Amino acid sequence: MTETDIKDKLAAWGAWSRSDSSGLGYISPCLLMMRGNVAETRRAPRAHYISDDDAMLVGAAITALRADYEVLAEMVIRKYYRCWTAKEIAQHYLTDIEYPRLAHLDWEHRDKKRSDHRHVGLMLKEA
């Protein structure tokens, strides 16, 4: 598998995990008629091309990764399940792990250490 294939599989797993479990991959026209065309407050789900078995395998792989490398597994979850950007991961998660005694400081504080978002990309590749 290439890196792009792995990223696509992880993105599909994240979407599958966040889905409303309808399994349809689209909003049913009958469902829209039954709801009486009530405005949706969230985006319509997109079709995701991952089988349940493949999604379960990805989930098991992330669980195995968590057993040995908790930080890497958490970064994968935040990137692909929670849809955080690399900058958000570095700012709100990785920085506090690297510098735990400074975690209570506000991000704008002059003594706050910062992790570069490029480190997140390197760590995701490692994961």
C-alpha positions in Angstrom: 0.0 0.0 0.0 1.2 3.5 -0.8 1.1 6.4 1.6 -1.8 7.9 -0.4 -3.8 4.6 -0.1 -3.2 4.6 3.7 -4.3 8.2 4.0 -7.5 7.5 2.0 -8.2 4.4 4.1 -7.8 6.4 7.3 -10.0 9.2 6.0 -12.7 6.7 5.0 -12.4 5.0 8.4 -12.8 8.4 10.2 -15.8 9.2 8.1 -17.2 5.7 8.7 -16.7 6.1 12.4 -18.4 9.5 12.5 -21.3 8.4 10.3 -24.8 8.2 11.6 -24.7 4.4 11.0 -27.4 4.5 8.4 -25.1 2.7 6.1 -26.6 4.4 3.1 -23.9 7.0 2.4 -26.6 9.4 1.2 -29.8 10.9 2.5 -32.8 8.9 1.4 -35.4 10.8 -0.7 -38.1 9.0 1.4 -36.5 10.3 4.6 -36.6 13.8 3.3 -40.3 13.5 2.4 -41.1 12.1 5.9 -39.3 14.9 7.6 -41.4 17.4 5.7 -38.4 19.2 4.2 -37.2 20.4 7.6 -33.9 22.2 7.2 -30.9 20.1 8.2 -28.6 21.6 10.8 -25.6 19.5 9.7 -24.1 18.6 6.4 -25.4 15.7 4.4 -23.2 12.6 4.8 -21.0 11.8 1.9 -20.6 8.3 0.5 -17.5 6.6 2.0 -15.9 3.7 0.2 -14.9 1.4 3.0 -16.5 -1.8 4.0 -17.4 -2.6 7.6 -14.7 -5.3 7.7 -12.0 -2.9 6.5 -13.1 -0.2 8.9 -12.9 -2.7 11.8 -9.4 -3.7 10.7 -8.3 -0.1 10.7 -9.8 0.4 14.1 -8.0 -2.7 15.4 -4.7 -1.4 13.9 -5.2 2.0 15.7 -6.0 0.1 19.0 -2.8 -1.9 18.5 -0.8 1.3 17.8 -2.3 2.8 21.0 -0.9 -0.1 23.1 2.7 0.7 22.1 2.5 4.4 21.0 -0.3 6.2 22.7 0.7 9.7 21.4 0.8 8.5 17.8 -2.5 6.8 18.0 -4.1 9.9 19.6 -2.7 12.0 16.7 -4.2 9.6 14.1 -7.6 9.8 15.8 -7.5 13.6 16.1 -6.5 13.9 12.4 -8.8 11.4 10.8 -11.7 11.0 13.2 -12.0 14.5 14.7 -10.7 16.2 11.5 -8.2 18.4 13.3 -5.6 20.2 11.2 -1.9 19.6 11.9 -1.7 23.1 13.4 -4.5 22.4 15.8 -3.0 19.1 16.9 0.4 20.7 17.5 -1.1 23.7 19.3 -3.6 22.0 21.6 -2.3 18.5 22.0 1.3 17.8 21.1 2.7 21.0 22.8 1.1 20.0 26.1 2.6 16.5 25.9 6.1 17.8 25.1 5.9 20.5 27.7 3.5 19.3 30.4 4.6 21.8 33.1 3.6 24.7 30.7 0.2 23.2 29.7 -1.7 25.5 31.9 -0.4 28.6 30.1 -2.5 30.4 27.6 -1.4 29.9 24.0 -0.5 33.6 23.7 1.7 33.6 26.9 5.3 34.6 26.1 6.7 31.5 28.0 4.5 29.0 26.2 6.6 26.6 24.1 5.2 25.6 20.7 5.4 22.5 18.6 5.7 23.0 14.9 2.8 21.7 12.8 5.4 20.0 10.6 6.3 17.7 13.5 2.7 16.4 13.4 3.1 15.4 9.7 6.3 13.5 10.5 4.7 11.8 13.4 1.6 10.8 11.4 3.9 9.3 8.8 5.6 7.3 11.5 2.3 6.1 12.8 
